[in-house]
Amino acid sequence: MGKCHPCPSLKSLSSRIGGMLCNYGSSNKYKKLDSKLERKMIEMKRSASGQSNFKSIDSIILRFPQFREGLRNLRGVFEQYDEDSNGTIDREELNRCLEKLQLHFTKEEVEDLFHSCDIDGSEGIQFNEFIVLLCLIYLLMKPSSSPDNTLKMHSLQLEATFDTIVEAFLFLDKNGDGKLNKKDMMKALNEASPWERSPARVTRTRFKEMDWDQNGKVSFREFLFAFINWVGIESDEELPDSGT
């Protein structure tokens, strides 16, 4: 059908980042934060009661231009907190960033966030990692029962973008356990056109490219990095749709 444009980006993500994640450290360093995210996703899935604006993978892909616009607006915010303009936010800059946003975290919580988003181990948060960091903070600090979340983002558009990304994950999480597995992906990929089922090898490949630590499941954090790569927020990093 010619609509699955994210495939080259996914392949690139796997080769450029997945290997580094597997070699850089064990999944244990992400375990605490991912467990919190998993519980949050389960809560949100239950409160959604099966309602979703997404009906297929294609309906998510069609939203990519809006996602791209919303996330690119964070560039100015990133540059504001990248005080030495070296393209990364270090620990001290991150602490000042959280302070300016009036967010109160323990030293351990800041370290968890830093390490969970610094996926290449460069000891600095790059722009795509900064987007993930803000989205995780937004999600973790958002009360399940109240629309008035503690963290006020810089724009309603950004909040809506983060909420829609979460909704895309919840659509893919068919069994509502707060993480994605191969069965979830197979069901989602075949949902729109059951008469044109995706080959099993395609589903396995796409899942593997998201499952960076190769533990058989995809956390929201892993999904978020992959999703930002699919959308292509960095114009100079966007890949052509040709090739395999």
Phi, psi and omega in degrees: 000348174075018184255352187271058182295336182293348188305311179300321180296320179298317180297318179295319179301318181298316185285324185276327188244318185305315180297320180296320180297317182294325184272336188287324181183169181284165180289349182298330183289344177258355193299316184296311181294318180296326177294320176298316180295321179299315179297321179297317180295322178297316178299314184290325177296318180294319182289335179287337177053040175080358180277135180205145175279351180258136180243348182197170174300319181299324180293333175285315181300323180296340179272356185307317179302320178291319176301315183300314181297314181297318183284327180294335178295347178281352183302316180296323178294316179301314182294330178296320183270346173277078192295328180265006175054039179260008176088001178220156175252117181274183184300316181296318179294323178295318178299318178292325177299312181295325179294317180294329177278002180059043178252135185245107179238151172287164179301321179295320180294321178296318178297318178300314180296315182300309183292326182289335180259338177277071191289339180264003177067026183276359183062031176202146180267115177275177189301311181295326178290327178295321177298315178299316181302311181295321180294319179295318178298314179303315182291314183292332182263003181271115179298141182290330188259001184226138178285346181269089182286152183296319182272119176264116180285177185284347178201152176295330179297319180293317178301316180296323178296313178299317180299322182288325175297316176300318180297323177297318178297315181297327176296320181284335180277082189293325183265001173068030181262011174083006178210164181257145173228177184298323180296318176303311183296318179300315181295317181294318182293331183263358187293319185291318183226079182299338179279351177235067187292138178292137176302146182302324183293327178294314179298316180298318181295313181296321180293317181299324181289341174267329185276076189296321182271004173055044178257009175086003177213154183244118178282167177298324179297315177297316178301319184296317177299316179296318183297317179298323177293319177302313185295324176078060183289334180264109186299327181280355178251357181293140185258149175295157183277355180271164179095178182234000000 
